[in-house]
Amino acid sequence: MTTILLAVVLPVLFLTTAASGAYFLVVLPGRWRRPYQEALALLDSDDRDELERAEGLLGQAVNAGPRGRALNRVRFAQAHVRAMLGAYDPSRFGAAATVLDELITAEGRRTEHSAYLELWLQARLENHDRVTDLYAEHRDLLDTRPDSRRITAVSHLQLAASHWRRRETDGALHHFDRVRELGELTDRVPAELNDLRLAKGVQAVFDGRTEEAREAFAAARTRFAEEQLSTVEADLGLLACDWQDADPVEMGEWLAELGHQLERQPPADDDTAARLRTGIALLRLLALVREWRARPALSGAPSQYDFGELDRRLTAVRDADPELGDADLVEGLIRYYFALNQPEREQALAVLEAGRLKAKAVMLPEVLNLMERERELGGEGNALSRYLVLLGEFLAEPDRPAEDRSQLLRLKEKFQRFVPADDLDEEAVPHQRAPLDDVKRQAEALRRRIELIVWPRIRDLPDDAPAKQALRHLLAELDDAAVTAAEGAAGLHRAEIAVITRTAQTLLPEESP
């Protein structure tokens, strides 16, 4: 009986077990595996309809109830196809990132495939900070995919640009350095910056943060030296940090050495080399001026040797950049300051005028005002012409007393032979006598004209010279007479004649008026 029972039950149990195994191992997996495999065959397509069909098939696969690693494979494929559909609908990028995040959380780890897809999705979502963090955390997984470095480099460039727009130099410097380390897209690092440490140093110099600037330039110099590049730019930055307090003689020697170094090892960019050459030459010129300024007071004007050195440094600036007006500015002002006579002064003004006409012109308001004033003053010949015109105006006044007219005529006859007739404006407008309430304005106008006439003759005299003191005294009397002119015009007339007469004595001191 037992034998019969075993013969019946055992086959039934075997068939039941086999049926159950077939159901769980073949039938159930077949429900998700078939749509999953069909979907995988469509993932290589760029056609939107096929990708959407693949997404539908993967949904069927998930609903079929896969478990464990099978479910993870299906969910990863879902994230992948949604990421591809993001090319047609950007909102799919976010959906793909959500699925992938759930998958990574469920697995408790990242694989090289999930790490790369997450990096790619965060880049498409423009979460650049997240992209750079992912690469830093999972570099060992991501470096198996060559595109990972390029994707990360793009994010670093985007972050560097954002920091640079906000003038956050340190942040921009950090991300540009990461791009160089990745070795991808290094040509996108702005060539004109070369190294942001230099830009950081320059900004710090302009902001008055000298120590910070010195650290930035020193770091830049170290980097250039390690890469066997020219260190001239960094050295110039360090020189700028020390410019205010350093010995100008040592500065000049340092700049000369930098000039030689630039010739031995010029930068790859010719424009940069030209700008550096100009900057070094100009700074050497300014160092010479500072050297002169540092000399003791009353030590005398620069010697012939000094002016020879000035000419050599001026020539260096003009050779480096013929269109730069700074050399003319420095030379013109120095020669104007040390001019001994009117011809030397006019030569200095001609140099300033040449600088004004150049492409990179001299545009300092103080210098332009100096040139305009000198043109207004003119030379001694202009002074004589102005004086004769003034005499003519006074003679044309109908109410001028006869005694004054005789004295003015004698003055005019003495000066007439010194000025060619062609240089004189014979049609001067008669000087109209102003009402008493405008007398002060009339006196101020006369003062201005007298100053213009006399200044070319007395400008080089010391302040205590008799001619200067006498003229200053008479002009003061003219001002006092104008203040009290309400009491009568006679006092003002006498003051005017006194000033006119004294002006004649200044212009022609060898003759009595």
Sequence and secondary structure as in RCSB ss.txt:
>XXXX:A:sequence
MTTILLAVVLPVLFLTTAASGAYFLVVLPGRWRRPYQEALALLDSDDRDELERAEGLLGQAVNAGPRGRALNRVR
FAQAHVRAMLGAYDPSRFGAAATVLDELITAEGRRTEHSAYLELWLQARLENHDRVTDLYAEHRDLLDTRPDSRR
ITAVSHLQLAASHWRRRETDGALHHFDRVRELGELTDRVPAELNDLRLAKGVQAVFDGRTEEAREAFAAARTRFA
EEQLSTVEADLGLLACDWQDADPVEMGEWLAELGHQLERQPPADDDTAARLRTGIALLRLLALVREWRARPALSG
APSQYDFGELDRRLTAVRDADPELGDADLVEGLIRYYFALNQPEREQALAVLEAGRLKAKAVMLPEVLNLMERER
ELGGEGNALSRYLVLLGEFLAEPDRPAEDRSQLLRLKEKFQRFVPADDLDEEAVPHQRAPLDDVKRQAEALRRRI
ELIVWPRIRDLPDDAPAKQALRHLLAELDDAAVTAAEGAAGLHRAEIAVITRTAQTLLPEESP
>XXXX:A:secstr
 HHHHHHHHHHHHHHHHHHHHHIIIIIHHHHHHHHHHHHHHHTT   HHHHHHHHHHHHHHHHT   HHHHHHHH
HHHHHHHHHHTTT THHHHHHHHHHHHHHHHHTS  HHHHHHHHHHHHHTT HHHHHHHHHHSHHHHTTSTHHHH
HHHHHHHHHHHHHHHTT HHHHHHHHHHHHHHTSSGGGS TTTS HHHHHHHHHHHTT HHHHHHHHHHHHHHHH
HTT   HHHHHHHHHHHTTTS HHHHHHHHHHHHHHHHHS  S HHHHHHHHHHHHHHHHHHHHHHHHTS TTS 
S  HHHHHHHHHHHHHHHHH TTBSHHHHHHHHHHHHT  SHHHHHHHHHHHHHHHTSSB    HHHHHHHHHHH
HH  HHHHHHHHHHHHHHHHT TT  HHHHHHHHHHHHHHHTTS GGGS TT        GGGHHHHHHHHHHHH
HHHHHHHHTTS TT HHHHHHHHHHHHHHHHHHTGGG SHHHHHHHHHHHHHHHHHHSTTS  
